[in-house]
Structure formats: structure tokens, C-alpha cells
Amino acid sequence: GGAGGHGGGGGADPLAQACTSACAMQTGLSCQDATCHDDCVADASAGAGQSCKSQYTALLECEAKVPASGWICSSDEDVPEVADGQCMTTLCAWACCVSSLITTSDVWSRCLPVCG
């Protein structure tokens, strides 16, 4: 459970804001996701994503600072992801938390040595 963001007039949900910013960086990619923002929010709302929401939000806040040149399309799934070396600390903290269920295979192979 936990309280949702139902306050009046306050700041937007940090996760939603981070999704907006991170999605904006992916628009130049051939694999860009037309429903990026909705998918981004959904990834933190279900199953493993829910329990790893703080790690995911931290990752997105890092990704939001990665320029378009720092993004690639994943080799297996053809979805946007940050290139190797970008946001490694937050990326792997999230990847280790959700295990290989949600991550792309590229990200999982990058972070597996960290996750142990």
C-alpha cells in the first residue's frame, strides 16, 4: 500500500516527473516508444516494479540527464536504453532489485557482475 499522490495542488509525483524527463531523451531513437510515459509509470506499479520503485525513480532521474547521444536501442528487444557506462550505479541497483524479469538482456548482462 502506501499513500498515493492525491494531495491538492502540490508537486507532481516524482516518478511521473522522472518518466516525462527520461522519455523526452529517447525521442531521436528508431526504437522510441510512442507510449513511453505510460509504460514507464506502469513498470513501477506492478509486481517486482512496485517493490523497487525507489531504485527505479533514482534510475530515471539519472537517465533524464543523459543526452540523446547516450541512448541506444537494446540489441534483443529493440527498446530504448542508456548506453553502456551511463547511470551504471542506479541502473544496476534497479536491475539487481527486479532481477532479470523486467530488464533488457543488455542491461542484465551489464549488471549481473554487480548483482552477484
C-alpha positions as semicolon CSV with decimal commas, in nm:
position;residue;x (nm);y (nm);z (nm)
1;G;0,000;0,000;0,000
2;G;0,116;0,348;0,089
3;A;-0,035;0,683;0,016
4;G;-0,070;0,791;-0,343
5;G;-0,023;1,145;-0,469
6;H;-0,374;1,268;-0,409
7;G;-0,286;1,598;-0,241
8;G;-0,432;1,917;-0,383
9;G;-0,213;2,149;-0,589
10;G;0,114;2,002;-0,465
11;G;0,409;1,882;-0,670
12;A;0,364;1,609;-0,925
13;D;0,460;1,251;-0,844
14;P;0,842;1,227;-0,861
15;L;0,815;0,905;-1,060
16;A;0,583;1,060;-1,320
17;Q;0,810;1,364;-1,350
18;A;1,115;1,143;-1,392
19;C;0,935;0,937;-1,657
20;T;0,850;1,251;-1,852
21;S;1,211;1,370;-1,845
22;A;1,365;1,033;-1,930
23;C;1,118;0,972;-2,213
24;A;1,198;1,312;-2,362
25;M;1,558;1,200;-2,410
26;Q;1,459;0,896;-2,617
27;T;1,272;1,070;-2,898
28;G;1,555;1,053;-3,152
29;L;1,578;0,675;-3,145
30;S;1,442;0,448;-3,416
31;C;1,301;0,227;-3,138
32;Q;1,137;0,507;-2,940
33;D;0,825;0,404;-2,751
34;A;0,516;0,603;-2,850
35;T;0,363;0,528;-2,511
36;C;0,688;0,574;-2,319
37;H;0,544;0,773;-2,030
38;D;0,254;0,535;-1,964
39;D;0,483;0,232;-1,994
40;C;0,740;0,395;-1,768
41;V;0,486;0,462;-1,492
42;A;0,337;0,112;-1,535
43;D;0,679;-0,050;-1,491
44;A;0,693;0,085;-1,136
45;S;0,337;-0,010;-1,049
46;A;0,319;-0,385;-1,091
47;G;0,486;-0,686;-0,932
48;A;0,861;-0,653;-0,886
49;G;0,848;-0,295;-1,011
50;Q;0,639;-0,184;-0,716
51;S;0,889;-0,308;-0,458
52;C;1,177;-0,146;-0,650
53;K;1,006;0,188;-0,713
54;S;1,265;0,398;-0,525
55;Q;1,550;0,241;-0,725
56;Y;1,355;0,293;-1,048
57;T;1,285;0,657;-0,972
58;A;1,656;0,715;-0,897
59;L;1,747;0,548;-1,227
60;L;1,502;0,763;-1,422
61;E;1,633;1,078;-1,256
62;C;1,980;0,981;-1,380
63;E;1,854;0,887;-1,726
64;A;1,682;1,226;-1,755
65;K;2,030;1,384;-1,758
66;V;2,170;1,153;-2,027
67;P;2,182;1,331;-2,365
68;A;2,023;1,172;-2,671
69;S;2,369;1,054;-2,781
70;G;2,390;0,839;-2,466
71;W;2,089;0,624;-2,560
72;I;2,076;0,310;-2,774
73;C;1,818;0,056;-2,886
74;S;1,866;-0,271;-2,698
75;S;2,008;-0,550;-2,909
76;D;1,748;-0,817;-2,833
77;E;1,428;-0,632;-2,751
78;D;1,482;-0,318;-2,965
79;V;1,368;-0,082;-2,692
80;P;1,537;0,238;-2,572
81;E;1,800;0,207;-2,301
82;V;2,100;0,407;-2,185
83;A;2,429;0,305;-2,344
84;D;2,685;0,101;-2,153
85;G;2,856;0,316;-1,889
86;Q;2,562;0,553;-1,839
87;C;2,392;0,557;-1,495
88;M;2,561;0,229;-1,403
89;T;2,515;0,269;-1,027
90;T;2,143;0,344;-1,037
91;L;2,083;0,115;-1,335
92;C;2,233;-0,185;-1,160
93;A;2,072;-0,106;-0,824
94;W;1,735;-0,128;-1,002
95;A;1,832;-0,428;-1,217
96;C;1,951;-0,625;-0,914
97;C;1,629;-0,538;-0,734
98;V;1,392;-0,653;-1,008
99;S;1,626;-0,933;-1,125
100;S;1,606;-1,028;-1,491
101;L;1,226;-1,010;-1,507
102;I;1,193;-0,653;-1,632
103;T;1,539;-0,553;-1,753
104;T;1,657;-0,591;-2,111
105;S;1,910;-0,866;-2,170
106;D;2,177;-0,600;-2,239
107;V;2,120;-0,435;-1,903
108;W;2,107;-0,769;-1,723
109;S;2,441;-0,879;-1,868
110;R;2,594;-0,539;-1,776
111;C;2,471;-0,561;-1,418
112;L;2,498;-0,933;-1,347
113;P;2,857;-0,899;-1,217
114;V;2,737;-0,628;-0,977
115;C;2,431;-0,821;-0,865
116;G;2,638;-1,131;-0,799
